[in-house]
Amino acid sequence: MTQLVAADFTWMDGAMQSGLAAELASGELKKIRPLESGESPDMRIHLLGPALTDLQVNGSGGVMLNSDPSAQAIAHIVETQRSLGTGWVMPTLITCEAERMRKAAAAAREAWGMDGFLGLHIEGPHLNVLRKGTHNSAFIRPMDDATLTILEELRSAGIPVMLTLAPETVDLGTIRRIADMGVVVSAGHSAATAAEARAGLEAGVTCFTHLYNAMPPMGSREPGILGVAINSDAYAGIIVDGHHVDWSMVALACRARPSQGRMFMVSDAMATIGGPDQFELYGETIRVRDGALINQAGSLAGAHVDLAACLANAVRHVGLSLEESYQMAAMIPLDAMDIKRPVLRPGTPTSEIIALDDALCRIPL
């Protein structure tokens, strides 16, 4: 049976368009067409578009990639996120020992080609221990041949890779070598000065990881990595959950960027999304408390949010337009990875489509 869904706004041809309706049947899109005068759709929604894209998902559905670096874990994380409106997922491995990195890379190669699996984000271990966040300092170390080999093997298999590193801790020639592999080098967990951050950009850094978090605040005489990031043309991810960054500071960063289309949202989701309200990381129990994930020291330890909620937060609390918020959650992450944007066309499965109601809550199709 065909279902007719009318949307206030539909993302088509690179813009929000009104007056359109989608015909859905057998779990896929059959047609998008204008809603005819007097026609009664089966459902009215606010937004219809390709599903969201998240470049930083540490875990979902009770599973952490660090705890289970397997193809089965990747499949479970991706499937959980797809049920929540995120159609393309980059599972994220945070700082750990080299052997676990090798296992995660092997799992990525095994899982490659799976619907919704976008690639692998390796966050660490080559970070600044002064800005480690929840990462375990015991595993933070200088750049080594083990990481370079893992990156080369992933790229040889055609798998998109993002590597978060602190640019002040890695030789600039090595940053260039990594970027030349086709790895997206993202600066994060860093205490870089402005000069060090600019040098990283010149060497091949094209992105910044969870802007504001795990980096020093800006100063009037030393803008540091944060000031350089905001003033640059590089891409920058940001967590829009109301815990990691104040709403007004999200708005400030979005307004201050010199080039449009460079800010994107990440969830930094942990195992509690679609799963239990606590999990283990580095042998420590992380719990949900008042909507945030808190470790035993009382500090933030990842995020308890999905990307659809971040999109809604950006509209409701930050004051961004629906179009800007949607692009930050769906399209710009793909641009950051130099991956072709998806389009709605006949045959698109509903798992790759997101629908939101007037309250910007996700509606299952």
Buried (B, 14 or more C-beta within 10 A) or exposed (E): EEBBBBBBBBBBEEEBBEEBBBBBEEEBBBBBEEBEEEEEBEBBBBBBBBBBBBBBBBBBBBBBBBBBBBBEBBBBBBBBBBBBBBBBBBBBBBBBBBEBBBBBBBBBBBBBEBEBBBBBBBBBBBBBBEBBBBBBEEBBBEBEEBBBBBBBBBBEEEBBBBBBBBBBBBEBEBBBBBBEBBBBBBBBBBBBBBEBBBBBBEBBBBBBBBBBBBBBEBEEEEBBBBBBBBBBEBBBBBBBBBBBBEBEBBBBBBEEBEEEBBBBBBBBBBBBBBBEEBBEBBEEEBBBEEEBBBBEEEEBBBBBBBBBBBBBBBBEBBBBEBBBBBBBBBBBBBBBBEBEBBEBEEEBBBBBBBBBBEEBEBBEB
